[in-house]
Amino acid sequence: MSISRMQFLRGDVSGKKSPVRPPWALDESEFITQCDRCGQCIDVCPTHVVQAGRGGFPEMDFTRDECSFCGDCVDICKPQALRKVEGHSPWTLKAVLDTQACIAFMGVECRGCIDPCEPRAVRISFRPRGVGTPDIDSQACTGCGACVRVCPAQAISMQPLPA
């Protein structure tokens, strides 16, 4: 089944709602062809961020937790829909901040996204006599999604960006 047909059947004619697959997933069309929907990658995920999505295909749900890039999902994937290639990033996902939704930009003190960010990609920009606002350094961001679950305003999402 072609990607455009899959998107249509999902009600996504724009193609903007493509599911986020586990790390080291093949391109979407290859992934759909290779993945046998056995669910083993879901079962083995220590943080339970890999969940069954549409049609039983595994998807990432960063509202549950973060990806630790442990590689357990890749190791258990018999059809090799997930393939770890040395020297390649697990994906091009990066945290993206919606400043319109972020409560810090509305004058409410919030630093929830800073502490869980291990690579320190989320930083606070301080303003004189104002509330500090978060800024995400996409170069430092690993795409783990740790900042997504803790955001009280759901102002952070994971988006594929150029590597």
N, C-alpha and C positions, 0 to 999 in steps of 0.2 A: 504494500500500500504506500503510495507516495506521501511525502511530508505534507504537501498542501491538502491532500484529501484527509489526512489525520487531523490537521488543524481545523478543517471545516467540520469534521465530525465532533471535535471538541468544542465547537462553537467559537473557534478562534480564526476567523477569516483573515485577520490582520497578520497573524503569525507572531504576535508579540507575547503570547502566553505560553510559549514553549516551556515544558517542564524542565526543571533542573535535575539532571541525572547525577548519579554518584560520581565521585572523582575518578578520573582516568577513563571515562566513558568514551566510546567511539562516537563519531558524528551521528546525529539523530537518526538518519535513515539506516545507517549500518547497525546502530544500537538496536533499533526496533526489529531488524532482521535477525540479529544474533541472539538477543536476549530471549530466553525461553520462559521467563516469568516464574522461575522456580521459587523465588523468595528467600533463597539462602543468604543473599547480600543483606537483606532486611533483618533476618534473624541474627546474623553475626555482628551487626553494627553495635559497638559498645556504647555509643551515645544515643542510639535509637533515632538518629536524624534521617536515616534512610527508611522510607515508608512506601507502602504500596500505593501507587497512583492510578490514574486512569488505565483501564485494561489490565491492571495487575503489574504494570511496569514500575520498577523502582524509581522513586523521586526523592529529592532532598526536601526536608521540612525544617527549615531553620528556626521556626517558632518553637520547636521541641528542644533543640540543643545545637551544638556546633559540630563540625567535622574535625576530627583529630588527625586526619590523613594517615591513619594507622595502616591502611592497605588491606585490612581483613576482607573487605568486600571484593577486592581484586583477586586476592588469593583463592577465594572460594568460588569465583565465577568460572564454571566449567565451559560454558559456550564462548568465553572470552569477549563478552560485550564490554567488559572493563579490562583494559590492558595498561599496565604501568610501563611507561617507557622511560628509561633512565635519562636524566637530563631535561625532561619535559615536565612542566607544571601539571598538576592534577586537573586544572581547568583555568579558564580566564575570568572566573567570577571575582568580583570585587564588591565591597560594601559601598552603597550609594545612599547618601543622606538627602532626604526631602526636607529642605529648610522651611517649607510652608507648613509641614506637619510637626516639626521638631519643637517641643515646648520651650527649649532654651531660647529659641529665636522669638518666642512670645514673652520673654522676660521671666520665665520660671526656672529656678535653679535645678539643674538635672545633670548628673555626670555618670549616669548608669552605663553608658556605652564605653567608658574609658577603662574601668578596672578589668573587665573580661578580655580586653584586647591584648593578647600576649606580645605581639610584635610592636605594640605601641603605635599603631597606625591611626588611632583616634586621638586627637589632641584638642585641647581647649584653647580657643583664641580669646584672650581677655580683653575687655573693653573698659575704659575708664567709667566708673560709676554705673556699670551695667553688668548684666549676667554674662558669664563666659559662654561662648557657643562652640559646639564641636566642629571639628574639621577632620575629614578623612584623607589621609595620604594614600592614594591608590598604589603608589610604588611600594609602600611598606605593607599594604594589606595582602594577606595570604588567601583571603576568600573563605576563611573557616566559618564565618557566620556567627561568631560568639556575641557580637554586638546586636544581632537581630532580636533574639529572644528577650533580652533585658530592656529593650526600648519600650517605655510605657505608652508612647504615642504611635508606635509602629511606623516610625519615620525612617527606618533603615531597611533597605532591601538588598538582595544580592543580585547583581546584574552582570551579564557577560560583557567584559570590556576587552579591548585589544590588549594582548599580553605585553 
